[in-house]
Amino acid sequence: YPAAGGSVTVNLGANASAITAGRFHTCVVSGAGEVSCFGSNGRGQLGRDPGEESSSLELVSLPESVGEIAAGAAHTCAVGDRAVYCWGANDQLQLGVPMVPDALLVPLDLEATALALGESHSCALTLGAVYCWGDGSRGQLGEPSAGTSGPTLVPNLR
């Protein structure tokens, strides 16, 4: 890794169509809709078994191509045609499913057009609605809640 403040050139091997960065990881969507990630992988946020860091691109195994991608502190979600796919940390239910430890891939039945991820919560924009899940301890899910275990409609949006 370069010294603090240094830069690194990453060869994608294809044109990038989207990029996102979490606390210690980065993911890129290629023009073909494939996701590759690099950086810290302590919680599985690179899309493979938690473990060592990677300074080179590692392909994430997804069941379909994706277009939109977003990263939280230690989790990542991407939008496919059939679902939203999330992986990485799940200690605050930020992957959208209960009772699952840090996970490699969780498909959520949402037809989303955009994503936004925070430290430990996630939100998806669908046609005409916003759904959020994960840690809601500071009102970040759009209503008073400690959190939700799955995508929950944000009420009263105009």
C-alpha positions as CSV (number, residue, x, y, z in Angstrom):
1,Y,0.0,0.0,0.0
2,P,1.2,3.5,-0.7
3,A,2.0,6.0,2.1
4,A,-0.9,8.0,3.5
5,G,-2.0,10.5,0.9
6,G,-0.4,8.5,-1.9
7,S,-2.3,7.2,-4.9
8,V,-2.6,3.8,-6.6
9,T,-3.6,3.0,-10.2
10,V,-5.9,0.0,-10.4
11,N,-6.3,-1.8,-13.8
12,L,-9.9,-2.7,-14.2
13,G,-9.5,-4.6,-17.4
14,A,-12.7,-3.0,-18.6
15,N,-14.5,0.3,-18.5
16,A,-15.9,1.2,-15.1
17,S,-19.6,2.3,-14.9
18,A,-19.9,2.8,-11.1
19,I,-17.6,3.0,-8.0
20,T,-18.2,3.2,-4.3
21,A,-16.0,3.2,-1.2
22,G,-16.7,2.1,2.4
23,R,-14.6,2.7,5.4
24,F,-11.7,0.5,4.3
25,H,-12.9,-1.1,1.0
26,T,-13.7,-0.1,-2.6
27,C,-15.9,-1.7,-5.2
28,V,-16.2,-1.1,-8.9
29,V,-18.9,-2.1,-11.4
30,S,-17.5,-2.9,-14.9
31,G,-19.2,-1.9,-18.1
32,A,-20.4,-5.5,-18.3
33,G,-22.1,-5.3,-14.9
34,E,-19.5,-7.3,-12.9
35,V,-18.5,-6.2,-9.5
36,S,-14.9,-6.3,-8.3
37,C,-13.7,-5.1,-4.8
38,F,-10.4,-4.5,-3.0
39,G,-9.3,-3.3,0.5
40,S,-10.2,-4.7,3.9
41,N,-12.3,-7.9,4.0
42,G,-12.6,-8.4,7.8
43,R,-16.4,-8.6,7.6
44,G,-16.8,-10.1,4.1
45,Q,-17.3,-6.7,2.4
46,L,-15.3,-7.8,-0.6
47,G,-17.9,-10.5,-1.4
48,R,-15.9,-13.5,-0.2
49,D,-15.1,-15.3,3.1
50,P,-13.9,-12.7,5.7
51,G,-10.2,-12.6,6.0
52,E,-7.2,-10.9,4.5
53,E,-7.1,-7.6,2.8
54,S,-6.6,-7.4,-1.0
55,S,-4.9,-4.7,-2.8
56,S,-5.9,-6.2,-6.2
57,L,-9.4,-6.5,-7.7
58,E,-11.4,-9.5,-6.6
59,L,-14.5,-10.5,-8.6
60,V,-17.7,-10.8,-6.6
61,S,-19.8,-13.8,-7.6
62,L,-23.3,-12.4,-8.3
63,P,-26.2,-14.3,-10.1
64,E,-26.7,-11.4,-12.5
65,S,-25.1,-8.2,-13.8
66,V,-25.6,-5.1,-11.8
67,G,-25.6,-1.4,-12.5
68,E,-25.8,0.6,-9.2
69,I,-23.6,-0.1,-6.2
70,A,-23.2,1.5,-2.7
71,A,-21.0,0.8,0.3
72,G,-21.5,1.2,4.0
73,A,-18.7,1.0,6.6
74,A,-18.3,-2.7,6.2
75,H,-21.1,-3.8,3.9
76,T,-21.9,-3.4,0.2
77,C,-25.1,-3.6,-1.9
78,A,-25.7,-3.7,-5.6
79,V,-28.8,-3.4,-7.8
80,G,-29.6,-6.1,-10.3
81,D,-32.6,-6.5,-12.6
82,R,-34.3,-9.0,-10.3
83,A,-33.1,-8.1,-6.8
84,V,-30.8,-6.0,-4.5
85,Y,-27.7,-8.0,-3.4
86,C,-25.9,-7.2,-0.2
87,W,-22.8,-8.7,1.5
88,G,-20.5,-8.0,4.4
89,A,-21.3,-7.0,8.0
90,N,-24.7,-7.8,9.4
91,D,-24.4,-7.0,13.1
92,Q,-27.0,-4.3,12.8
93,L,-29.1,-6.2,10.2
94,Q,-27.8,-3.9,7.5
95,L,-27.9,-6.7,4.9
96,G,-31.7,-6.9,5.3
97,V,-32.1,-10.3,6.9
98,P,-32.2,-11.4,10.6
99,M,-30.3,-14.1,12.3
100,V,-27.5,-14.2,9.7
101,P,-23.9,-13.5,10.7
102,D,-21.7,-11.5,8.3
103,A,-22.7,-12.9,5.0
104,L,-21.3,-13.4,1.5
105,L,-24.5,-12.7,-0.4
106,V,-28.0,-11.9,0.5
107,P,-30.6,-11.3,-2.2
108,L,-33.5,-8.9,-1.3
109,D,-36.7,-9.0,-3.3
110,L,-36.7,-5.3,-4.3
111,E,-36.7,-3.7,-7.8
112,A,-34.6,-0.8,-6.9
113,T,-33.2,2.0,-9.0
114,A,-30.8,3.5,-6.5
115,L,-29.1,2.7,-3.2
116,A,-27.6,4.6,-0.3
117,L,-25.8,3.0,2.6
118,G,-24.7,4.4,5.9
119,E,-22.4,3.1,8.6
120,S,-24.8,0.3,9.5
121,H,-28.0,0.9,7.6
122,S,-29.2,0.6,4.0
123,C,-31.8,2.3,1.8
124,A,-33.2,1.5,-1.6
125,L,-35.2,3.7,-4.0
126,T,-37.8,1.9,-5.9
127,L,-40.4,3.3,-8.3
128,G,-42.2,5.8,-6.0
129,A,-41.0,4.5,-2.7
130,V,-38.0,4.3,-0.4
131,Y,-37.2,1.2,1.8
132,C,-34.6,1.2,4.6
133,W,-33.3,-1.5,6.9
134,G,-30.6,-2.0,9.6
135,D,-29.7,0.2,12.5
136,G,-32.3,2.9,13.2
137,S,-31.1,4.1,16.6
138,R,-30.7,7.7,15.5
139,G,-33.8,7.9,13.2
140,Q,-31.9,7.1,10.0
141,L,-34.6,4.7,8.8
142,G,-37.2,7.5,8.6
143,E,-39.1,6.6,11.7
144,P,-38.5,6.1,15.4
145,S,-37.0,2.6,15.6
146,A,-34.1,0.7,17.0
147,G,-33.8,-1.0,13.6
148,T,-35.5,-3.3,11.2
149,S,-34.6,-6.8,10.0
150,G,-35.7,-6.3,6.4
151,P,-36.6,-3.6,3.9
152,T,-39.3,-1.4,5.5
153,L,-41.2,1.3,3.7
154,V,-40.2,4.8,4.8
155,P,-43.6,6.5,5.6
156,N,-44.8,10.0,4.7
157,L,-42.5,10.8,1.8
158,R,-43.8,13.4,-0.5
